[in-house]
Amino acid sequence: MIRTARIGAVLAVAMGFAHPAPAEETLATFALDSFSFVSFEDEDVYPIPSGGELRFRFASPSADGSLAFTLQPGDVALPPIPVGQGRTLSYRLMSATSGVARKNGDGNLVVQFPATVTATLSTPEGPASTQYSLLFTTESASAQDLARVETVSVEGMRLSPSARAMQLVGATTSKEGATPGPGKAAYTVLSGRFDRLPAPP
């Protein structure tokens, strides 16, 4: 059964030799809004509390308007998500990642990047962590449960340069024994807006 949810350029001259100028970097904060959540087969849906943000490190735009970027583990800050019975679920980016926001024919940008994420469930008895690898994208993502009975599919929203808004989505299979949603098809929606973007070329 399928369920469908959707730094300044520097010229260095030393000993008569000119060295290449480093790419200009723009640090842009993507602040999450109230449409951000984590879902397990649309049965258990947990909103991400306010205050979540991702800090993208954009390089200078390429000639076609594409934007390369990186994310360091410390650039992702999501508040703990209440999941009932005094428990919270926290997500942490485990290693640096990179991607490209590519210009599309509609004028918007397609954004995607891989991520290795640790999910930690905190309970009165103590924490338990599980690691996942998934792709975040503004396009579409899908996943099946462990039993290959349920499939979830979700659509993102491309980055609008004028509104600086987008929705990233990612989907994976929750591991057996993980809580909440053991063995279920799970997905995340990260919805929000950038405070700035690099100026177009």
Buried (B, 14 or more C-beta within 10 A) or exposed (E): EEBEBEEEEEEEEEEEEEEEEEEBBBEBBBBBBEEBBBBBBBEBEBEBBEEBBBBBBBBBBEEEBBBBBBBEEEBBBBBBBEBEEEBBBBBBBBEEBEBBBBBBEEEBBBBBBBBBBBBBBBEEEEEEEBEBEBBBBBBEBBBBBBEEEBBBBBBBBBBBBEEBBBBBBBBBBBBEEBBBBEBBBBBBBBBBBBEEBBEEE
